[in-house]
Amino acid sequence: MASNKLTVSDLDFDSIKTNLKMFLQSQSEFQDYNFEGSGFAVLLDVLAYNTHYLGFNANMLANEMYLDSADIRKNVVSLAKMLGHTPTSSKSPVATLNILINGGSGPSVTMNKGTVFSSSIDGNSYQFVANEDHTITPSNGIYEFQNIPVYEGTLSTFKYTVNSSDPDQRFFIPSNRTDTTTLKVQVQNSSSDTTTATYSLASGFIGLSETSNVYFLQEVEDGKYEIYFGDGIVGKSLSDGNIVSMEYIVTNKTESNGAGNFTLDGSIGNFSDVSITTASIAQGGSEPETKESIRFNAPLQYARQDRAVTTSDYETLVRQVYPNAQSVSAWGGEDDETPRYGVVKIAIKPTSGSTLTETTKANIVAKLKQYNVASVRPIIVDPEITSIIITSTVKYDKKKTTKTADTLKTEITTSISDYDTNQLSQFDGVFRHSKLTGLIDDVDKSILSNITNIQIRKSFTPKLSESTRYDIYFRNGINNPHIGHNAAAGGVIASTGFKAPNDANVYFLDDDGSGNIRRYYFVGSVRTYVNNNQGTVNYDTGQIIINSLTVASVENIRSVSSTVIEITVKPASSDIVPVRDQILEIDTANSKITVEEDTFVGGSSDAGVGYTTTSNY
């Protein structure tokens, strides 16, 4: 009879083997056995390995049962499907072209679906195709196609013949680089009956009947997609002999983002002499949705239930209809500094490029329309960039490193850039001063301390030769310890230069510490003010209003030609929080990092002198 029991809570190999050995040693039959010096050692190894494998597999199995912990993509996709979420596929870059037919004739000209255009990026050639037929009639004898979307990739077709006797028949899309938004599905009655019906992607189950011509889409193995059809109750079912035709674009995803120069391959309506202008460069190409994105979006999509009511609903929908979105922020128009009711504003930062074209914005709004509730209208706006300028003095102990000050400066700059990339550059990326200073200290063991200060900067583009009001929103408090703070030296607000009409002076803006924006120019090094009420500043909210400013031209900024005026302020807090459409980014190019040897390091003769001097002082 066993005098003790096995411990089953330890699952690593060594613990399992030890527990088995102790269990056997407690039996009277095996008390005198040498378990390490006999064949029992091999048997114990086998038992321990087997138990360890079973425990590991059980742990992995449990993890793969839940969306939050699953790691294998097919399991993540399957769990997301239960929440009604289908991962987005690869997306083709889309460019918008205006095409003028030189020497056109006839009552109309048609550009057929599949018409091919070429462009190149970094020496690599890419093919773009029209995904619809487009027909124009001449206007004053001019034949011009306007705002034609062309998709990067190859137009492909794949067909299946329905056979219900084959239990394994599935309708796969063969390529894992398919842009499923370009997928068009048609069902032909049979090889002898060419009657064809077009099927659309079902976006939900509401309103579907046994006659609805819809198909459903799901991701399957190897990142490919499969379509399937209704059962005759929810959606129309297929019959034997039906021919399912799938037409789609196979894309190179992100590779051709930014393509801007296009040429025609072949002809349009038998005309090959054309002039092409690019209305919007190629953008929107993206990789398939990642596992992390699926885990994030699936619960949100389940919560919104195919409608857009909250701002979170719109953020989820935008990521669904525009997968190239790196970050999305949505808010009600009533929350703006100037309230606007009946609209929801959406700011999108694309993965490639900095802003969206007007065509892309219009396409996103059109796709969101079916989800809008009542009369709420979405408006796409560009992100507002707030730059953070860093001034840091770093002290290091020369005796603890072989690196030079320049090398340390380079490594510190890289660390700051990594922080900007990984923690900021999105709408919810908060700048934490202590995090950054900690990263600087951690760059090298020789770094003893850093004194790091920040300023924040925004810019605006003036309307030349027009008296205009400008509103600049920092949305973070501006440092102003007391009324009239630093008024004689220009307050805490500074601008770059500009000129007024018929005036040779270069003007700048500052504040008087009492909430007024002033305009001045320099006479030598002395500020000469011409308007002490050029605008106002709210130090608590960071709102600056510049009234009736007429700008004739903008001065160079940092010796580079510019079209903007920059406003730089010292923030009230060292932590900067982005609000709504605001994105923070660290301007590493114009930040100042100074690395100095510390001459007051304890333990050295120099340090002793330094320490004594400090104590006496």
Secondary structure, 3 states (H helix, E strand, C coil): CCCCCCCCCCCCHHHHHHHHHHHHHCCHHHCCCCCCCCCHHHHHHHHHHHHHHHHHHHHHHHHCCCCCCCCCHHHHHHHHHCCCCCCCCCECCEEEEEEEECCCCCCCEEECCCCEEEEEECCEEEEEEECCCEEECCECCEEEEEEEEEEECEEEEEEEECCCCCCCCCEEECCCCEEEEEEEEEEECCCCCCCEEEEEECCCCCCCCCCCCEEEEEECHHHCEEEEECCCCCCCCCCCCCEEEEEEEECCHHHHCCCCCCEEECCECCECCEEEEEEEEEECCECCCCHHHHHHHHHHHHHHCCCECCHHHHHHHHHHHCCCEEEEEEEEHHHCCCCCCCEEEEEEEECCCCCCCHHHHHHHHHHHHHHECCCCEEEEECCEEEEEEEEEEEEECHHHCCCCHHHHHHHHHHHHHHHHHHHCCCCCCCECHHHHHHHHHCCCCCEEEEEEEEEEEEEECCCECCCEEEEEECCCCECCCCCCCCHHHCCCEEECCEECCCCCCEEEEEECCCCEEEEEEEECCEEEEEEEEEEEEECCCCEEEEEEECECEECCECCECCCCEEEEECECCCCECCCCCEEEEECHHHCEEEEEECCCCCCCHHHHHHHHHHHHC
